[in-house]
C-alpha cells in the first residue's frame, strides 16, 4: 500500500553564520516531521516559492497538508493596517500558504492547520484576527508561555461532536505560544475549542473536507502525549479516504 505523503508548509530564516551571513534557508521545525513519521506517513517540506502554478503541483503531489506555526499574518491581507503590536511578517510566506490552502481545498484534501496555520486558514476563508490578544476584552491567561515548549500550561474546553473532541475528549491541557488569535470567524467554520478567557483554540470547517485548525502545538507535545499524537494519526487516516 502506498504511504500517504504529507506536505509541511515551509518557512524561511536568514543565516547568521559568518560565511553565509544573510543567506536565506528554507526549513520546517523537525517536530512536524517526527509527528508525521510516527503516524506512518511520509513527510515532505514545501519551500516558499512565488509561482502559483508550482504550488498547484505541490497540492497535487501531497495527500494532506500541515500548515505550520511562525510569523504573524500580514494584516493587510485581511483588510487591516498593521497595529503597533504586530511582530514580524513574511508576505511571501502568506502567498505560499494562501495558494496551498486554495489548491488543497480545490482537491478536497485534508488540512491540519497549527497556530499561525490556523490563523491564516481563518483569514483565507474571510475571517479576521486579533492583532494582539490584549485586544480581546476577556483575555487574561498567559498564551505566550516561557521555556519548555513541551509542557502543557493552560486548559481548553472542547465542543461536542467535533473532530477534536473525538481525539482529545471534552477537555485538554495544551501548550501556548501565540500573541494573536481568531477574532472574526470565517464563514463555513465553527469554533471547536476555547480557553477559559475566551480565546479561540480550535476551529473546524463545516464541509466534506477534513479541515481542522488548532492554536496550540500538538506536534511539540506528541512525542510524550498519545492523544496529541492521535491528532496526527486521525489526520493521516483522513488522507486515506
Ligand atoms: Mn493558547
Boltz pocket constraint, residues with backbone or C-beta under 6 A from the ligand:
constraints:
  - pocket:
      binder: B
      contacts: [[A, 142], [A, 143], [A, 154], [A, 175], [A, 176], [A, 177], [A, 178], [A, 195], [A, 199], [A, 201], [A, 215], [A, 216]]
      max_distance: 6.0
